[in-house]
Amino acid sequence: MAKAKKSKQLSFALSNRVGLLSQVSKALADAKINMHAICAYGMGKQAYFMVVTDKNAKAKKALGKLKKNIAEEDVVSVEMPNRPGALRKVAEKIADAGIDIIYMYGTAGTGKGSICVFKTVDDKKAVKVINK
């Protein structure tokens, strides 16, 4: 069964370069910050990051050496079983409630669980319908 909660995500963009992910992850690791989820990609000369951590205020300070403008925004974190059809069930609940998904990213390891992060047009309602 999936369990949803509101979370805060840090979003920022930096000039894309070799080793940037290493720098970002080092800054967080050195500050003893755990990343629950991360989405990072390069597009042209920019690199974009979306990160859910266990200590966002501390993460903003640690990342401040790399980037001054770090946005913090609401997202929905969903813990779900790592098995076929788990994401489909969550996506179906969101769709059936008429909620548009702006974007999502997720992790799935070899363990029993996975985490997906959703940004929707109505995060509060999404949490409610997922947890039904």
VEXLUMSE-54014 format. One line per field, with one value per atom (N, C-alpha, C, O): x, y, z; residue in three letters. Coordinates in nm, 4 decimals, padded with zeros to 6 digits, always signed. Layout:
BEGIN
x <- c(X ...)
y <- c(Y ...)
z <- c(Z ...)
code <- c(ALA ...)
***
This chain:
BEGIN
x <- c(+00.0840 +00.0000 +00.0884 +00.1877 +00.0521 +00.1280 +00.0926 -00.0215 +00.1917 +00.1717 +00.2295 +00.3483 +00.1434 +00.1850 +00.1946 +00.1227 +00.2847 +00.2952 +00.3474 +00.4151 +00.3141 +00.3694 +00.5153 +00.5510 +00.5976 +00.7399 +00.7820 +00.7066 +00.9012 +00.9614 +01.0789 +01.1596 +01.0867 +01.1927 +01.2757 +01.2215 +01.4054 +01.4933 +01.5163 +01.5468 +01.5017 +01.5223 +01.6215 +01.6141 +01.7144 +01.8119 +01.8757 +01.8704 +01.9355 +02.0062 +02.1470 +02.1690 +02.2403 +02.3798 +02.4335 +02.3729 +02.5457 +02.6113 +02.6590 +02.7273 +02.6223 +02.6561 +02.8059 +02.8655 +02.8645 +03.0064 +03.0368 +02.9608 +03.1466 +03.1905 +03.2176 +03.2826 +03.1676 +03.1931 +03.0918 +03.1051 +02.9900 +02.8939 +02.8140 +02.7964 +02.7660 +02.6922 +02.7797 +02.7320 +02.9055 +03.0002 +03.0110 +03.0134 +03.0175 +03.0268 +02.9010 +02.9095 +02.7852 +02.6589 +02.6456 +02.6129 +02.6708 +02.6558 +02.7610 +02.7336 +02.8794 +02.9836 +02.9415 +02.9589 +02.8865 +02.8428 +02.7384 +02.7423 +02.6458 +02.5428 +02.6004 +02.5669 +02.6857 +02.7461 +02.8333 +02.8286 +02.9134 +03.0004 +02.9198 +02.9671 +02.7972 +02.7093 +02.6227 +02.5351 +02.6470 +02.5733 +02.4241 +02.3395 +02.3941 +02.2551 +02.2248 +02.2997 +02.1145 +02.0725 +01.9732 +01.8791 +01.9961 +01.9023 +01.8020 +01.8405 +01.6732 +01.5690 +01.5374 +01.5016 +01.5505 +01.5251 +01.5992 +01.6179 +01.6412 +01.7084 +01.6757 +01.6681 +01.6570 +01.6443 +01.7441 +01.7397 +01.8324 +01.9321 +01.9511 +01.9625 +01.9543 +01.9728 +02.0337 +02.0165 +02.1043 +02.1613 +02.0795 +02.0301 +02.0666 +01.9976 +02.0728 +02.0642 +02.1459 +02.2278 +02.3391 +02.4129 +02.3503 +02.4576 +02.4166 +02.4953 +02.2932 +02.2428 +02.2256 +02.1988 +02.2411 +02.2114 +02.1037 +02.1141 +02.0006 +01.8861 +01.8803 +01.9018 +01.8512 +01.8453 +01.7140 +01.6659 +01.6572 +01.5429 +01.5800 +01.6041 +01.5846 +01.6341 +01.5407 +01.5014 +01.5057 +01.4326 +01.5327 +01.5901 +01.5530 +01.6522 +01.5872 +01.4687 +01.6680 +01.6181 +01.6356 +01.5798 +01.7124 +01.7374 +01.7516 +01.8632 +01.6395 +01.6446 +01.7147 +01.7893 +01.6933 +01.7577 +01.9096 +01.9822 +01.9554 +02.0989 +02.1515 +02.2633 +02.0706 +02.1094 +02.1236 +02.2178 +02.0298 +02.0380 +02.1671 +02.2320 +02.2030 +02.3267 +02.4481 +02.5398 +02.4485 +02.5611 +02.5732 +02.6839 +02.4604 +02.4615 +02.4822 +02.5124 +02.4665 +02.4812 +02.6165 +02.6301 +02.7172 +02.8501 +02.8528 +02.9356 +02.7601 +02.7521 +02.6474 +02.6626 +02.5402 +02.4254 +02.3549 +02.3283 +02.3247 +02.2563 +02.1048 +02.0399 +02.0478 +01.9016 +01.8551 +01.8577 +01.8127 +01.7623 +01.6166 +01.5858 +01.5273 +01.3838 +01.3452 +01.3989 +01.2518 +01.1957 +01.0475 +00.9767 +01.0007 +00.8613 +00.7985 +00.8667 +00.6659 +00.5902 +00.5865 +00.5713 +00.6003 +00.5841 +00.5162 +00.4954 +00.4822 +00.4228 +00.5226 +00.5597 +00.5661 +00.6532 +00.5665 +00.4839 +00.5857 +00.5041 +00.5954 +00.6766 +00.5799 +00.6482 +00.5541 +00.4362 +00.6070 +00.5223 +00.6034 +00.7264 +00.5343 +00.6057 +00.6812 +00.6355 +00.7944 +00.8727 +00.8277 +00.8923 +00.7146 +00.6609 +00.5807 +00.5373 +00.5612 +00.4882 +00.3482 +00.2750 +00.3135 +00.1801 +00.1650 +00.0609 +00.2654 +00.2532 +00.2381 +00.1520 +00.3202 +00.3104 +00.1784 +00.1162 +00.1352 +00.0088 -00.1058 -00.1916 -00.1094 -00.2173 -00.2179 -00.3237 -00.1001 -00.0904 -00.1312 -00.2094 -00.0791 -00.1117 -00.2610 -00.3202 -00.3211 -00.4650 -00.5474 -00.6455 -00.5072 -00.5785 -00.5724 -00.6717 -00.4548 -00.4380 -00.5237 -00.5922 -00.5200 -00.5981 -00.7474 -00.8219 -00.7915 -00.9341 -00.9879 -01.1070 -00.8998 -00.9398 -00.9342 -00.9665 -00.8935 -00.8877 -00.7709 -00.7765 -00.6654 -00.5482 -00.4421 -00.4039 -00.3951 -00.2913 -00.1539 -00.1232 -00.0729 +00.0649 +00.1542 +00.1564 +00.2268 +00.3182 +00.4465 +00.4935 +00.5033 +00.6177 +00.6288 +00.5666 +00.7103 +00.7397 +00.8764 +00.9228 +00.9387 +01.0627 +01.0653 +00.9947 +01.1456 +01.1419 +01.2672 +01.3576 +01.2690 +01.3776 +01.3182 +01.2126 +01.3846 +01.3450 +01.4720 +01.5426 +01.4999 +01.6187 +01.5800 +01.4750 +01.6637 +01.6353 +01.5616 +01.5288 +01.5358 +01.4651 +01.3161 +01.2678 +01.2436 +01.0985 +01.0220 +00.9035 +01.0872 +01.0163 +01.0800 +01.1952 +01.0033 +01.0517 +00.9889 +00.8905 +01.0468 +00.9948 +00.9773 +01.0677 +00.8606 +00.8349 +00.7963 +00.7271 +00.8408 +00.8096 +00.7237 +00.7598 +00.6097 +00.5161 +00.4991 +00.4948 +00.4896 +00.4430 +00.3135 +00.3116 +00.2059 +00.0750 +00.0148 +00.0698 -00.0976 -00.1664 -00.2376 -00.2773 -00.2545 -00.3189 -00.2559 -00.3104 -00.1402 -00.0656 -00.1436 -00.1367 -00.2169 -00.2933 -00.3983 -00.4133 -00.4691 -00.5709 -00.5042 -00.5572 -00.3894 -00.3175 -00.2804 -00.2981 -00.2298 -00.1962 -00.3192 -00.3143 -00.4297 -00.5536 -00.6011 -00.6362 -00.6022 -00.6545 -00.5589 -00.6037 -00.4308 -00.3344 -00.3466 -00.3339 -00.3714 -00.3776 -00.5127 -00.5290 -00.6094 -00.7407 -00.7285 -00.8280)
y <- c(-00.1189 +00.0000 +00.1252 +00.1323 +00.2205 +00.3454 +00.4393 +00.4432 +00.5143 +00.6130 +00.7460 +00.7559 +00.8486 +00.9797 +01.0809 +01.0726 +01.1768 +01.2887 +01.4107 +01.3990 +01.5280 +01.6505 +01.6605 +01.6320 +01.7006 +01.7203 +01.8525 +01.9152 +01.8939 +02.0128 +01.9691 +01.8853 +02.0264 +01.9963 +02.1213 +02.2316 +02.1050 +02.2149 +02.2071 +02.1004 +02.3200 +02.3264 +02.4371 +02.5468 +02.4065 +02.5080 +02.4676 +02.3516 +02.5654 +02.5434 +02.6000 +02.7018 +02.5328 +02.5754 +02.5639 +02.4979 +02.6270 +02.6097 +02.4657 +02.4152 +02.4009 +02.2604 +02.2448 +02.3183 +02.1484 +02.1201 +01.9797 +01.9234 +01.9258 +01.7943 +01.8007 +01.8935 +01.7020 +01.6946 +01.7673 +01.7684 +01.8286 +01.9075 +01.8216 +01.8613 +01.7066 +01.6190 +01.5779 +01.5683 +01.5539 +01.5205 +01.6354 +01.6117 +01.7588 +01.8755 +01.8913 +01.9167 +01.8766 +01.8916 +01.7832 +01.8124 +01.6585 +01.5492 +01.5576 +01.5191 +01.6068 +01.6255 +01.7320 +01.7144 +01.8418 +01.9492 +01.8967 +01.9301 +01.8148 +01.7590 +01.6535 +01.6513 +01.5672 +01.4626 +01.5220 +01.4772 +01.6232 +01.6876 +01.7514 +01.7610 +01.7954 +01.8564 +01.7508 +01.7851 +01.6234 +01.5114 +01.5158 +01.4907 +01.5481 +01.5574 +01.4370 +01.4057 +01.3702 +01.2544 +01.2990 +01.3735 +01.2523 +01.2783 +01.1635 +01.0471 +01.1967 +01.0959 +01.0717 +00.9604 +01.1748 +01.1639 +01.2759 +01.3846 +01.2473 +01.3500 +01.3282 +01.2153 +01.4389 +01.4407 +01.5463 +01.6608 +01.5082 +01.6022 +01.5741 +01.4589 +01.6801 +01.6629 +01.7892 +01.8990 +01.7717 +01.8840 +01.9132 +01.8228 +02.0411 +02.0840 +02.2058 +02.3149 +02.1850 +02.2932 +02.3265 +02.2384 +02.4518 +02.4967 +02.4972 +02.5363 +02.4536 +02.4532 +02.3104 +02.2179 +02.2948 +02.1693 +02.2012 +02.2989 +02.1183 +02.1410 +02.0318 +01.9141 +02.0724 +01.9805 +01.9975 +02.1090 +01.8845 +01.8812 +01.7772 +01.6612 +01.8178 +01.7307 +01.7366 +01.8446 +01.6193 +01.6087 +01.5546 +01.4475 +01.6296 +01.5907 +01.5756 +01.6032 +01.5312 +01.5194 +01.6497 +01.6640 +01.7451 +01.8721 +01.9844 +02.0239 +02.0356 +02.1338 +02.2639 +02.3182 +02.3151 +02.4408 +02.4251 +02.5114 +02.3159 +02.2878 +02.2629 +02.3024 +02.1976 +02.1707 +02.3018 +02.3184 +02.3948 +02.5242 +02.5962 +02.6575 +02.5878 +02.6518 +02.5841 +02.6516 +02.4516 +02.3772 +02.4028 +02.4150 +02.4109 +02.4341 +02.5810 +02.6138 +02.6694 +02.8131 +02.8525 +02.9571 +02.7688 +02.7968 +02.7776 +02.8361 +02.6940 +02.6684 +02.7549 +02.7923 +02.7865 +02.8567 +02.9395 +02.8911 +03.0630 +03.1516 +03.1371 +03.1422 +03.1193 +03.1130 +02.9677 +02.9019 +02.9195 +02.7837 +02.7937 +02.8451 +02.7441 +02.7491 +02.6278 +02.5185 +02.6489 +02.5391 +02.5344 +02.6340 +02.4187 +02.4100 +02.2807 +02.1821 +02.2845 +02.1675 +02.0624 +02.0943 +01.9378 +01.8226 +01.7129 +01.7280 +01.6046 +01.4889 +01.3744 +01.3330 +01.3231 +01.2050 +01.0837 +01.0833 +00.9811 +00.8607 +00.7396 +00.7073 +00.6742 +00.5466 +00.4386 +00.4370 +00.3480 +00.2419 +00.1140 +00.1172 +00.0027 -00.1239 -00.1252 -00.0674 -00.1897 -00.2034 -00.3314 -00.4358 -00.3199 -00.4346 -00.3845 -00.2693 -00.4700 -00.4291 -00.3762 -00.4365 -00.2648 -00.2071 -00.1072 -00.0423 -00.0920 +00.0000 +00.1449 +00.2176 +00.1864 +00.3228 +00.3420 +00.4476 +00.2420 +00.2515 +00.2803 +00.3631 +00.2145 +00.2348 +00.3786 +00.4402 +00.4308 +00.5692 +00.6662 +00.7581 +00.6468 +00.7357 +00.7322 +00.8348 +00.6160 +00.6009 +00.6784 +00.7438 +00.6709 +00.7454 +00.8959 +00.9670 +00.9427 +01.0853 +01.1240 +01.2263 +01.0429 +01.0707 +01.0663 +01.1534 +00.9641 +00.9504 +01.0683 +01.0987 +01.1353 +01.2537 +01.3800 +01.4887 +01.3664 +01.4815 +01.5745 +01.6929 +01.5219 +01.6032 +01.5868 +01.4749 +01.6987 +01.6961 +01.6822 +01.7534 +01.5909 +01.5745 +01.6628 +01.6492 +01.7524 +01.8414 +01.7660 +01.7723 +01.6948 +01.6076 +01.5100 +01.5272 +01.4059 +01.3111 +01.2500 +01.2441 +01.2054 +01.1287 +01.0305 +01.0485 +00.9274 +00.8260 +00.7429 +00.7524 +00.6603 +00.5671 +00.4295 +00.4151 +00.3318 +00.1938 +00.1113 +00.0977 +00.0575 -00.0258 -00.1719 -00.2085 -00.2534 -00.3963 -00.4348 -00.5517 -00.3370 -00.3640 -00.3747 -00.3862 -00.3709 -00.3897 -00.2611 -00.2659 -00.1466 -00.0205 +00.0715 +00.0533 +00.1705 +00.2741 +00.4069 +00.4097 +00.5149 +00.6488 +00.7225 +00.7252 +00.7821 +00.8680 +01.0060 +01.0189 +01.1069 +01.2454 +01.3010 +01.2918 +01.3587 +01.4161 +01.5648 +01.6076 +01.6425 +01.7806 +01.7824 +01.7500 +01.8206 +01.8221 +01.9614 +02.0497 +01.9794 +02.1083 +02.1225 +02.2331 +02.0123 +02.0162 +01.9097 +01.8005 +01.9428 +01.8462 +01.7992 +01.6819 +01.8894 +01.8542 +01.7469 +01.6492 +01.7660 +01.6701 +01.5385 +01.4306 +01.5474 +01.4263 +01.3399 +01.2182 +01.4011 +01.3254 +01.2551 +01.1375 +01.3274 +01.2710 +01.1498 +01.0469 +01.1613 +01.0509 +00.9311 +00.8168 +00.9557 +00.8448 +00.7646 +00.6422 +00.8346 +00.7678 +00.7006 +00.6369 +00.7137 +00.6487 +00.4996 +00.4282)
z <- c(+00.0000 +00.0000 +00.0000 +00.0725 -00.0798 -00.0905 +00.0238 +00.0699 +00.0684 +00.1741 +00.1265 +00.0959 +00.1206 +00.0701 +00.1824 +00.2820 +00.1649 +00.2588 +00.1837 +00.0815 +00.2371 +00.1802 +00.2216 +00.3359 +00.1285 +00.1540 +00.0937 +00.0192 +00.1260 +00.0663 -00.0191 +00.0211 -00.1355 -00.2301 -00.2534 -00.2604 -00.2652 -00.3024 -00.4527 -00.5061 -00.5205 -00.6655 -00.6965 -00.6411 -00.7858 -00.8261 -00.9584 -00.9994 -01.0234 -01.1496 -01.1366 -01.0711 -01.1993 -01.2001 -01.3423 -01.4267 -01.3686 -01.4982 -01.5079 -01.4188 -01.6167 -01.6345 -01.6596 -01.7383 -01.5915 -01.6107 -01.5587 -01.4799 -01.6031 -01.5573 -01.4067 -01.3587 -01.3333 -01.1896 -01.1037 -00.9813 -01.1646 -01.0873 -00.9891 -00.8739 -01.0315 -00.9409 -00.8235 -00.7104 -00.8496 -00.7433 -00.6430 -00.5222 -00.6914 -00.6026 -00.5184 -00.3982 -00.5800 -00.5088 -00.4021 -00.2871 -00.4403 -00.3437 -00.2333 -00.1196 -00.2643 -00.1616 -00.0615 +00.0591 -00.1106 -00.0203 +00.0786 +00.1970 +00.0299 +00.1180 +00.2122 +00.3306 +00.1608 +00.2438 +00.3535 +00.4681 +00.3185 +00.4178 +00.5303 +00.6436 +00.4987 +00.5999 +00.6696 +00.7490 +00.6404 +00.7021 +00.6699 +00.7557 +00.5442 +00.4991 +00.4111 +00.3186 +00.4410 +00.3633 +00.2562 +00.2837 +00.1345 +00.0251 +00.0203 +00.0096 +00.0283 +00.0151 -00.1322 -00.1706 -00.2141 -00.3573 -00.4287 -00.3742 -00.5520 -00.6319 -00.7791 -00.8276 -00.8477 -00.9928 -01.0397 -00.9947 -01.1286 -01.1801 -01.3289 -01.3708 -01.4071 -01.5511 -01.6100 -01.5571 -01.7189 -01.7910 -01.9150 -01.9824 -01.9433 -02.0645 -02.1158 -02.0593 -02.2232 -02.2757 -02.1779 -02.1337 -02.1452 -02.0562 -01.9090 -01.8228 -01.8800 -01.7420 -01.6902 -01.7669 -01.5609 -01.4925 -01.3901 -01.3159 -01.3866 -01.2988 -01.1928 -01.2217 -01.0705 -00.9572 -00.8818 -00.8617 -00.8404 -00.7496 -00.6446 -00.6780 -00.5179 -00.4122 -00.2916 -00.2475 -00.2389 -00.1125 -00.0111 -00.0304 +00.0973 +00.1979 +00.3350 +00.3531 +00.4304 +00.5677 +00.6457 +00.7544 +00.5918 +00.6609 +00.5581 +00.5244 +00.5086 +00.3996 +00.4374 +00.3559 +00.5570 +00.5956 +00.5953 +00.5458 +00.6501 +00.6528 +00.5108 +00.4778 +00.4279 +00.2883 +00.2108 +00.1333 +00.2317 +00.1626 +00.1997 +00.1150 +00.3267 +00.3717 +00.3077 +00.2610 +00.3059 +00.2474 +00.0977 +00.0452 +00.0296 -00.1148 -00.1496 -00.2644 -00.0522 -00.0743 -00.1299 -00.1935 -00.1061 -00.1611 -00.3127 -00.3825 -00.3626 -00.5065 -00.5751 -00.6914 -00.5014 -00.5612 -00.4557 -00.3457 -00.4884 -00.3937 -00.3978 -00.2933 -00.5152 -00.5288 -00.5312 -00.6352 -00.4154 -00.4033 -00.3605 -00.2529 -00.4455 -00.4154 -00.3319 -00.3498 -00.2410 -00.1628 -00.1961 -00.1809 -00.2414 -00.2841 -00.2352 -00.2072 -00.2257 -00.1834 -00.2925 -00.4104 -00.2529 -00.3404 -00.2592 -00.1388 -00.3239 -00.2576 -00.2676 -00.3774 -00.1523 -00.1490 -00.1229 -00.0316 -00.2033 -00.1902 -00.1725 -00.2592 -00.0588 -00.0359 -00.0842 -00.0489 -00.1654 -00.2201 -00.2329 -00.2335 -00.2431 -00.2608 -00.3933 -00.4919 -00.3954 -00.5176 -00.5878 -00.5789 -00.6580 -00.7321 -00.8511 -00.8535 -00.9487 -01.0688 -01.0350 -00.9565 -01.0947 -01.0785 -00.9654 -00.9560 -00.8786 -00.7657 -00.8132 -00.7636 -00.9076 -00.9600 -01.0336 -01.0220 -01.1086 -01.1808 -01.0848 -01.1154 -00.9703 -00.8732 -00.8213 -00.8081 -00.7922 -00.7431 -00.8532 -00.8289 -00.9733 -01.0854 -01.1160 -01.1496 -01.1047 -01.1283 -01.0263 -01.0617 -00.8993 -00.7946 -00.8219 -00.8068 -00.8621 -00.8916 -01.0119 -01.0093 -01.1164 -01.2378 -01.2103 -01.2551 -01.1360 -01.1059 -01.0261 -01.0322 -00.9508 -00.8745 -00.9603 -00.9124 -01.0869 -01.1771 -01.1499 -01.1831 -01.0898 -01.0547 -01.1632 -01.1972 -01.2169 -01.3191 -01.2521 -01.1566 -01.3026 -01.2545 -01.3414 -01.4637 -01.2776 -01.3495 -01.3843 -01.4979 -01.2867 -01.3093 -01.1941 -01.0893 -01.2157 -01.1101 -01.1368 -01.2506 -01.0308 -01.0419 -00.9270 -00.8278 -00.9394 -00.8358 -00.8281 -00.9111 -00.7240 -00.7016 -00.6799 -00.6183 -00.7293 -00.7040 -00.6992 -00.7991 -00.5843 -00.5702 -00.5738 -00.6266 -00.5184 -00.5144 -00.3864 -00.3662 -00.3004 -00.1750 -00.1954 -00.3081 -00.0853 -00.0893 -00.1165 -00.1494 -00.1034 -00.1204 -00.2222 -00.2617 -00.2640 -00.3543 -00.3115 -00.2376 -00.3587 -00.3296 -00.4609 -00.5443 -00.4786 -00.5937 -00.5429 -00.4419 -00.6121 -00.5785 -00.6908 -00.8082 -00.6541 -00.7495 -00.7231 -00.6077 -00.8283 -00.8209 -00.9008 -01.0195 -00.8339 -00.8991 -00.8892 -00.8235 -00.9547 -00.9452 -00.8110 -00.7741 -00.7370 -00.6052 -00.5162 -00.5001 -00.4585 -00.3775 -00.2547 -00.2180 -00.1919 -00.0720 -00.1046 -00.0312 -00.2135 -00.2561 -00.2988 -00.2723 -00.3641 -00.4071 -00.2871 -00.2905 -00.1828 -00.0608 -00.0085 +00.0277 -00.0047 +00.0482 -00.0328 +00.0249 -00.1648 -00.2462 -00.2497 -00.2583 -00.2433 -00.2416 -00.1129 -00.1135 -00.0024 +00.1277 +00.1554 +00.2594 +00.0643 +00.0836 +00.0715 +00.0846)
code <- c(MET MET MET MET ALA ALA ALA ALA LYS LYS LYS LYS ALA ALA ALA ALA LYS LYS LYS LYS LYS LYS LYS LYS SER SER SER SER LYS LYS LYS LYS GLN GLN GLN GLN LEU LEU LEU LEU SER SER SER SER PHE PHE PHE PHE ALA ALA ALA ALA LEU LEU LEU LEU SER SER SER SER ASN ASN ASN ASN ARG ARG ARG ARG VAL VAL VAL VAL GLY GLY GLY GLY LEU LEU LEU LEU LEU LEU LEU LEU SER SER SER SER GLN GLN GLN GLN VAL VAL VAL VAL SER SER SER SER LYS LYS LYS LYS ALA ALA ALA ALA LEU LEU LEU LEU ALA ALA ALA ALA ASP ASP ASP ASP ALA ALA ALA ALA LYS LYS LYS LYS ILE ILE ILE ILE ASN ASN ASN ASN MET MET MET MET HIS HIS HIS HIS ALA ALA ALA ALA ILE ILE ILE ILE CYS CYS CYS CYS ALA ALA ALA ALA TYR TYR TYR TYR GLY GLY GLY GLY MET MET MET MET GLY GLY GLY GLY LYS LYS LYS LYS GLN GLN GLN GLN ALA ALA ALA ALA TYR TYR TYR TYR PHE PHE PHE PHE MET MET MET MET VAL VAL VAL VAL VAL VAL VAL VAL THR THR THR THR ASP ASP ASP ASP LYS LYS LYS LYS ASN ASN ASN ASN ALA ALA ALA ALA LYS LYS LYS LYS ALA ALA ALA ALA LYS LYS LYS LYS LYS LYS LYS LYS ALA ALA ALA ALA LEU LEU LEU LEU GLY GLY GLY GLY LYS LYS LYS LYS LEU LEU LEU LEU LYS LYS LYS LYS LYS LYS LYS LYS ASN ASN ASN ASN ILE ILE ILE ILE ALA ALA ALA ALA GLU GLU GLU GLU GLU GLU GLU GLU ASP ASP ASP ASP VAL VAL VAL VAL VAL VAL VAL VAL SER SER SER SER VAL VAL VAL VAL GLU GLU GLU GLU MET MET MET MET PRO PRO PRO PRO ASN ASN ASN ASN ARG ARG ARG ARG PRO PRO PRO PRO GLY GLY GLY GLY ALA ALA ALA ALA LEU LEU LEU LEU ARG ARG ARG ARG LYS LYS LYS LYS VAL VAL VAL VAL ALA ALA ALA ALA GLU GLU GLU GLU LYS LYS LYS LYS ILE ILE ILE ILE ALA ALA ALA ALA ASP ASP ASP ASP ALA ALA ALA ALA GLY GLY GLY GLY ILE ILE ILE ILE ASP ASP ASP ASP ILE ILE ILE ILE ILE ILE ILE ILE TYR TYR TYR TYR MET MET MET MET TYR TYR TYR TYR GLY GLY GLY GLY THR THR THR THR ALA ALA ALA ALA GLY GLY GLY GLY THR THR THR THR GLY GLY GLY GLY LYS LYS LYS LYS GLY GLY GLY GLY SER SER SER SER ILE ILE ILE ILE CYS CYS CYS CYS VAL VAL VAL VAL PHE PHE PHE PHE LYS LYS LYS LYS THR THR THR THR VAL VAL VAL VAL ASP ASP ASP ASP ASP ASP ASP ASP LYS LYS LYS LYS LYS LYS LYS LYS ALA ALA ALA ALA VAL VAL VAL VAL LYS LYS LYS LYS VAL VAL VAL VAL ILE ILE ILE ILE ASN ASN ASN ASN LYS LYS LYS LYS)
***
